[in-house]
Amino acid sequence: MKILFSTTMVLLLFTSIAFAHTLYMTVTDNEDGSILVEGMYSTGAIASNTEVRLEDAKGKILFKGKTDEDGELEIAKPKVEYSIILDAGPGHVASEEGPR
């Protein structure tokens, strides 16, 4: 029984390491009053259907949406200072200040 438990734990550890990845976000100012948010993982997988939020300096949500199947979302730029958060769940969040 101890051998089975130990083997299972080792397999789970290696499986979680093998699937570890980092979420990256690219933000492009389209210079037409909008921005393009793109998400991708370090594995090369596209961050499709991933939540995107724009928040003001106090954390108030200004916009909430999701990336498309290409991992992209175009959004109108707010008139106030804001942050962009790409959120794929615990441990998979990318954020940066929005372009003015």
Secondary structure, 3 states (H helix, E strand, C coil): CHHHHHHHHHHHHHHHHHCCCCEEEEEEECCCCEEEEEEEECCCCECCCCEEEEECCCCCEEEEEECCCCCEEEEECCCCCCEEEEECCCCCEEEEECCC
